[in-house]
């Protein structure tokens, strides 16, 4: 299935939100850091939900979630 501009925008939103989750996973010792991580997870969930509601290219979206949350992002 071909990806359209809409899917590309959703993939970008997922990857950006996943970056925040990975960023806040490091050294979450303080309460403020745990709160920031929880907010980042909620934003990722919202990005994923929005993407799946507005795009039919599920394989690409799932790949973005997996790649975005992996410790070492893929080479593009």
N, C-alpha and C positions, 0 to 999 in steps of 0.2 A: 504494500500500500504506500502511495506517495504521501510525503508529508507536505502540508500546506503551511502558509505563513502563520496560521492560527496555532498549529501544532508546534511550530518552532518557538513561538512566543511562550507557550505553555512549558515546553522543555526548559527554556531559559529561566522561567519563574521557578520551576522545580529545582533546578541546579543551584540557583541563588539561595533559595530557602534551605536546601540541604547543606550548603556551605556554612550557613549560620549554625545549624545543628552540630556539625562537626567542630566548628570553631568553639562553641560553648561547651563541648564535651571535655575539653582539656582543663584539668584542674578545677573542677566545680566543687571547691571546698567551702566557699562562702555562700551565704543565703542568697545574695544578689546574683551570683553566678548560676545558682540552681534556678532562680526565677527567670533569668535570661534564657537559659536552656529550655525551660518549659514554654516560654513564649515562642522561641524559635521552632519548637516541635509543633505548636499550634499553627504557626504560619506555614510550615511545610504541609501539614494536613490540609489546610485551606487551599493551598496551591494545587495539591494533588486532587482534591475534590473538584475544584473548578476545572482543572484540565480534563478530568474524566467525564465531566458533565458536558463539555463543549467540544470534545474531539473524539473521533472514532478510532484513532490510531493508537490502540492500547499497548501494543508491543513497544513502540517508541517511548511512550510515557512511562511504562514500567522500567525500561532500560535507563531512563533518566533518573528514576528514583534509586535504582540499584547503584548506578555509577555515581550519583551524587552523594550517597551515604557511604560509599566504600572509602577506606582509609587513604588509598592512593587513587586519585581521579584518573580516568583513562586518558591516553594520549589521543588528541583529536587530529 
